[in-house]
Amino acid sequence: MAGLVAAARARQLGAAPAVLEKGDRPGGSMLLSSGVVWRHRSLEDFHEECPGGDLALQRRIVEELDDALDWLETLGAEPLTRETGNPLTVGRRYDTRVLTDVLVRAAGDVRLEEPFSEAGILATGGFGARLARERGLLLRANAWSEGDGLDYGVARGADVTAGLDEFYGRALPGRVGESEYVSAAQLYARHALVLDDEGRDLGEAAWHESDLVQRLPGGRAWYVVDARALRQSVRERTVADLVDVARAVGGEVRAAEELPFAIPESPKLAERPFVAVRVYAAVTHTVGGLRIDDRARVLDQGGRPVPGLLAAGADAGGIFAGGYGSGLAAALVFGRIAAETALN
Ligand SMILES: Cc1cc2nc3c(=O)[nH]c(=O)nc-3n(C[C@H](O)[C@H](O)[C@H](O)COP(=O)(O)OP(=O)(O)OC[C@H]3O[C@@H](n4cnc5c(N)ncnc54)[C@H](O)[C@@H]3O)c2cc1C
């Protein structure tokens, strides 16, 4: 997303940028996403949620996201809704196909299946594919974000941020196709007793559940729910619906009594039947990356800008370290900032 946004903004400012896209389609992970572009309600909330993140970068997202969303509308991207459905956040939700088409049109010159060799603005989406492969985890993102931007920046003297071992994680019931990345996510750890392969309780998850997914031993767990939990709502569906999706995509769903260990006592298991769903940690995007300043300039270890090099989106780290935030918001805000810095 960040590359398309930067090009769209640069073209609007009178430049003639080209977006070099390694994949066979534009839109990156943004196209596969739920399309909710959001921010925490205040800078204080943001920093409390992502305490390892750079306050100056977080500030720009909080202060500029709303204007950036209005700017998307001037390009022709009408949101589906103007709220996120989560009282902790504010933002808008888009049809990601429409958003991609609008941005491609505004960016102008988008060349598919052309990995970059030289770049002024790095926006390759982080290194989720590489991290997933190295850790033996599932990937829930575009397949092309291998860390090419990170490697390019580091080779030119860039510093890296905190959070290189962190990722935005979601639990999936197994390997699923791209079109099921959103619908198959098992997003109900808060209603479940989460157990490892020995039946040990893995504890509670934060509201976004990404923290828990990152600490699943061996990248897997059992989510055990009771009849009451099955009736709980998760966004516009119920936990029972999500368990049905797990079953439909070939996931392992069983009566909890069939698990190969004794289930610990828990207030979460009160009303029978108890259902166990096998889940696997999936990498959606990475959190650490190239160090940038609040003008999207890539910095070296001395805090000096690396000449002629900017980064945006998940290639730029240090925004969400220690927590969870909107990767789409970071891509939108810093994509625009990168274009403005490049043309100043
Ligand atoms: C299923 C799913 C649901 C999500 N839901 C949300 C949500 O609701 N809200 C939210 O805020 N975030 C969400 N996200 C995360 C969000 O999509 C990402 O944070 C965001 O897309 C990151 O933007 P980006 O520009 O850094 O990367 P991308 O959008 O992935 O774009 C990076 C692009 O770089 C290309 N690329 C990689 N290497 C090269 C190279 N060497 N040369 C040229 N091109 C290259 C890739 O092919 C890709 O097109 C979701 C992600 C997924 C997968």
Ligand as a Chemical Component Dictionary entry (heavy atoms), coordinates in Angstrom:
data_LIG
# 
_chem_comp.id                   LIG 
_chem_comp.type                 NON-POLYMER 
_chem_comp.pdbx_formal_charge   0 
_chem_comp.three_letter_code    LIG 
# 
loop_
_chem_comp_atom.comp_id 
_chem_comp_atom.atom_id 
_chem_comp_atom.alt_atom_id 
_chem_comp_atom.type_symbol 
_chem_comp_atom.charge 
_chem_comp_atom.model_Cartn_x 
_chem_comp_atom.model_Cartn_y 
_chem_comp_atom.model_Cartn_z 
_chem_comp_atom.pdbx_ordinal 
LIG C1  C1  C 0 -5.399 -10.874 5.973  1  
LIG C2  C2  C 0 -4.894 -9.528  6.398  2  
LIG C3  C3  C 0 -5.730 -8.669  7.099  3  
LIG C4  C4  C 0 -5.250 -7.407  7.482  4  
LIG N1  N1  N 0 -6.128 -6.531  8.030  5  
LIG C5  C5  C 0 -5.694 -5.288  8.325  6  
LIG C6  C6  C 0 -6.606 -4.296  8.774  7  
LIG O1  O1  O 0 -7.822 -4.467  8.782  8  
LIG N2  N2  N 0 -6.096 -3.094  9.161  9  
LIG C7  C7  C 0 -4.766 -2.810  9.074  10 
LIG O2  O2  O 0 -4.367 -1.702  9.436  11 
LIG N3  N3  N 0 -3.893 -3.698  8.591  12 
LIG C8  C8  C 0 -4.329 -4.919  8.193  13 
LIG N4  N4  N 0 -3.454 -5.805  7.646  14 
LIG C9  C9  C 0 -2.038 -5.419  7.497  15 
LIG C10 C10 C 0 -1.830 -4.531  6.280  16 
LIG O3  O3  O 0 -2.331 -5.152  5.131  17 
LIG C11 C11 C 0 -0.343 -4.223  6.132  18 
LIG O4  O4  O 0 0.132  -3.674  7.332  19 
LIG C12 C12 C 0 -0.094 -3.224  5.007  20 
LIG O5  O5  O 0 -0.553 -3.743  3.777  21 
LIG C13 C13 C 0 1.388  -2.887  4.931  22 
LIG O6  O6  O 0 1.585  -2.007  3.860  23 
LIG P1  P1  P 0 2.935  -2.072  3.041  24 
LIG O7  O7  O 0 2.819  -1.092  1.955  25 
LIG O8  O8  O 0 4.071  -1.973  3.971  26 
LIG O9  O9  O 0 2.969  -3.563  2.461  27 
LIG P2  P2  P 0 2.076  -4.221  1.314  28 
LIG O10 O10 O 0 0.724  -3.633  1.283  29 
LIG O11 O11 O 0 2.179  -5.685  1.494  30 
LIG O12 O12 O 0 2.850  -3.804  -0.022 31 
LIG C14 C14 C 0 4.190  -4.179  -0.220 32 
LIG C15 C15 C 0 4.378  -4.468  -1.684 33 
LIG O13 O13 O 0 5.785  -4.589  -1.969 34 
LIG C16 C16 C 0 5.948  -5.616  -2.930 35 
LIG N5  N5  N 0 7.340  -6.069  -2.898 36 
LIG C17 C17 C 0 7.971  -6.885  -2.043 37 
LIG N6  N6  N 0 9.272  -7.011  -2.382 38 
LIG C18 C18 C 0 9.481  -6.245  -3.477 39 
LIG C19 C19 C 0 10.616 -5.955  -4.273 40 
LIG N7  N7  N 0 11.815 -6.480  -4.030 41 
LIG N8  N8  N 0 10.463 -5.115  -5.342 42 
LIG C20 C20 C 0 9.236  -4.573  -5.640 43 
LIG N9  N9  N 0 8.124  -4.831  -4.910 44 
LIG C21 C21 C 0 8.249  -5.633  -3.818 45 
LIG C22 C22 C 0 4.944  -6.655  -2.503 46 
LIG O14 O14 O 0 4.654  -7.546  -3.559 47 
LIG C23 C23 C 0 3.747  -5.791  -2.131 48 
LIG O15 O15 O 0 2.893  -5.553  -3.235 49 
LIG C24 C24 C 0 -3.908 -7.037  7.203  50 
LIG C25 C25 C 0 -3.083 -7.892  6.485  51 
LIG C26 C26 C 0 -3.585 -9.111  6.057  52 
LIG C27 C27 C 0 -2.703 -9.977  5.224  53 
# 
loop_
_chem_comp_bond.comp_id 
_chem_comp_bond.atom_id_1 
_chem_comp_bond.atom_id_2 
_chem_comp_bond.value_order 
_chem_comp_bond.pdbx_ordinal 
LIG C1  C2  SING 1  
LIG C2  C3  SING 2  
LIG C2  C26 DOUB 3  
LIG C3  C4  DOUB 4  
LIG C4  N1  SING 5  
LIG C4  C24 SING 6  
LIG N1  C5  DOUB 7  
LIG C5  C6  SING 8  
LIG C5  C8  SING 9  
LIG C6  O1  DOUB 10 
LIG C6  N2  SING 11 
LIG N2  C7  SING 12 
LIG C7  O2  DOUB 13 
LIG C7  N3  SING 14 
LIG N3  C8  DOUB 15 
LIG C8  N4  SING 16 
LIG N4  C9  SING 17 
LIG N4  C24 SING 18 
LIG C9  C10 SING 19 
LIG C10 O3  SING 20 
LIG C10 C11 SING 21 
LIG C11 O4  SING 22 
LIG C11 C12 SING 23 
LIG C12 O5  SING 24 
LIG C12 C13 SING 25 
LIG C13 O6  SING 26 
LIG O6  P1  SING 27 
LIG P1  O7  DOUB 28 
LIG P1  O8  SING 29 
LIG P1  O9  SING 30 
LIG O9  P2  SING 31 
LIG P2  O10 DOUB 32 
LIG P2  O11 SING 33 
LIG P2  O12 SING 34 
LIG O12 C14 SING 35 
LIG C14 C15 SING 36 
LIG C15 O13 SING 37 
LIG C15 C23 SING 38 
LIG O13 C16 SING 39 
LIG C16 N5  SING 40 
LIG C16 C22 SING 41 
LIG N5  C17 SING 42 
LIG N5  C21 SING 43 
LIG C17 N6  DOUB 44 
LIG N6  C18 SING 45 
LIG C18 C19 SING 46 
LIG C18 C21 DOUB 47 
LIG C19 N7  SING 48 
LIG C19 N8  DOUB 49 
LIG N8  C20 SING 50 
LIG C20 N9  DOUB 51 
LIG N9  C21 SING 52 
LIG C22 O14 SING 53 
LIG C22 C23 SING 54 
LIG C23 O15 SING 55 
LIG C24 C25 DOUB 56 
LIG C25 C26 SING 57 
LIG C26 C27 SING 58 
# 
